[in-house]
Amino acid sequence: MPDSVWVTLVSENGPWVMLVFYLLYRDLQKDQVTRDVLNKNTEVLIEMTTMIRERLPRSGVSQ
């Protein structure tokens, strides 16, 4: 976007435009944190599933 568009937006609607961009930025940060937590939880669940599968007896194999 050209600089003139930003200048016009800020000069005419200054505080509201800044508030909207700030809220959008904070929402993006929350989404990123949520995504990071979900990814970590997925990694933990995969690891737990792998450990359980390794410890379960396999059918058809005599020990």
C-alpha positions in Angstrom: 0.0 0.0 0.0 1.3 3.5 -0.8 2.4 5.7 2.1 -0.3 8.2 1.3 -3.0 5.7 2.2 -1.4 5.1 5.7 -1.1 8.8 6.3 -4.7 9.4 5.3 -6.0 6.6 7.5 -4.0 7.7 10.5 -4.7 11.5 10.1 -8.5 11.0 9.6 -9.2 8.1 12.0 -6.0 8.0 14.0 -6.8 6.3 17.3 -9.4 4.0 15.8 -7.1 2.7 13.1 -4.3 2.2 15.5 -6.7 0.3 17.9 -7.9 -2.0 15.2 -4.4 -2.8 14.0 -3.3 -3.4 17.6 -6.2 -5.7 18.3 -5.5 -7.6 15.1 -1.9 -7.9 16.1 -2.8 -9.2 19.6 -5.2 -11.7 18.0 -2.5 -13.0 15.7 -0.2 -13.4 18.7 -2.9 -15.4 20.6 -3.4 -17.6 17.5 0.3 -18.3 17.3 0.6 -19.2 21.0 -2.4 -21.5 20.7 -1.0 -23.2 17.6 2.4 -23.7 19.4 0.6 -25.3 22.4 -1.4 -27.6 20.1 1.7 -28.6 18.2 3.5 -29.4 21.5 0.5 -31.4 22.7 0.5 -33.3 19.5 4.1 -34.2 19.8 3.6 -35.4 23.4 0.6 -37.6 22.3 2.6 -39.1 19.5 5.4 -39.9 21.8 3.0 -41.5 24.4 1.3 -43.5 21.7 4.7 -44.8 20.4 5.8 -45.8 23.9 2.5 -47.6 24.6 2.7 -49.5 21.2 6.3 -50.6 22.0 5.2 -52.0 25.3 2.1 -53.9 24.2 2.6 -57.5 23.3 2.3 -58.2 19.6 -0.3 -60.7 18.5 1.0 -63.8 16.8 4.6 -63.4 18.1 5.7 -65.9 20.8 7.9 -64.5 23.5 
